[in-house]
Amino acid sequence: MRIEPLSKSQLDAAAELERRCFAHPWSRDSLQSELMNPNSVFLAACEDDRLIGYVGMSVVVDEGYIFNVAVDEAHRRRGVGSALIRELVTYGKKHGLCFITLEVRQSNAPAIALYRQFGFIKAGERKDYYSDPKENALLMTKYFN
Ligand SMILES: CC(C)(COP(=O)(O)OP(=O)(O)OC[C@H]1O[C@@H](n2cnc3c(N)ncnc32)[C@H](O)[C@@H]1OP(=O)(O)O)[C@@H](O)C(=O)NCCC(=O)NCCS
């Protein structure tokens, strides 16, 4: 498995991954316009030239906002999600970010455990942030320094 910048040729696969993982998936067009944004960082996890996971983050000055992390169900629990987050944390340190933050469904124990392993802590809660099903979001943040 290798981690590399997400390329335009992987957008179909990323949109497919979105559809399989989320109730409100990002469309291919939304992914593409975000990928073209110079302030976005997208990383792909690939195996045998297939996309098995990806992560996207928007950088605003010295703050990082992760918008999605997804790993193909058949490849979960093999360290792919960790490899993607590790690479983003490395990016954050290298580029002098103050923090990286994200929202996660409060019932999403796998994702919460993953973020905790990398030093993300609960920084707040957004009531009824998600729909289908309606659920609160935890705001989790990793501070640098
Ligand atoms: C969350 C997700 C990205 C994790 O990806 P992954 O490749 O399976 O994660 P890893 O194998 O790197 O696991 C890293 C750690 O996360 C936690 N974790 C992952 N899956 C877990 C599970 N099913 N139950 C409990 N903890 C879990 C564990 O702490 C694990 O460390 P360990 O294996 O040493 O115990 C993946 O489950 C996924 O794509 N889920 C659907 C999409 C989603 O919910 N994304 C997050 C949106 S905020």
The ligand as an ORCA input file, in Angstrom:
! r2SCAN-3c Opt
* xyz 0 1
  C     -12.745      5.169     10.165
  C     -11.973      4.466      9.060
  C     -11.416      5.523      8.099
  C     -10.791      3.706      9.700
  O      -9.976      3.170      8.660
  P      -9.089      1.846      8.863
  O      -8.181      1.761      7.709
  O      -9.967      0.678      9.116
  O      -8.292      2.207     10.197
  P      -6.958      1.519     10.742
  O      -6.890      0.085     10.310
  O      -5.810      2.377     10.394
  O      -7.232      1.555     12.301
  C      -6.599      2.518     13.141
  C      -7.268      2.526     14.492
  O      -8.613      2.975     14.377
  C      -9.428      2.276     15.319
  N     -10.388      1.446     14.613
  C     -10.483      1.229     13.272
  N     -11.526      0.435     13.005
  C     -12.114      0.146     14.183
  C     -13.260     -0.613     14.550
  N     -14.011     -1.243     13.638
  N     -13.596     -0.664     15.856
  C     -12.855     -0.026     16.799
  N     -11.747      0.707     16.505
  C     -11.397      0.786     15.215
  C      -8.492      1.403     16.134
  O      -8.048      2.173     17.229
  C      -7.367      1.162     15.142
  O      -6.157      0.844     15.739
  P      -5.808     -0.693     16.039
  O      -6.064     -1.463     14.759
  O      -4.374     -0.631     16.448
  O      -6.741     -1.120     17.130
  C     -12.848      3.424      8.304
  O     -13.506      2.609      9.261
  C     -13.909      4.031      7.393
  O     -13.645      4.367      6.231
  N     -15.146      4.179      7.892
  C     -16.261      4.674      7.055
  C     -16.102      6.141      6.727
  C     -15.992      6.992      7.983
  O     -16.721      6.807      8.943
  N     -15.055      7.959      7.940
  C     -14.839      8.901      9.022
  C     -15.692     10.119      8.816
  S     -15.396     11.347     10.064
*
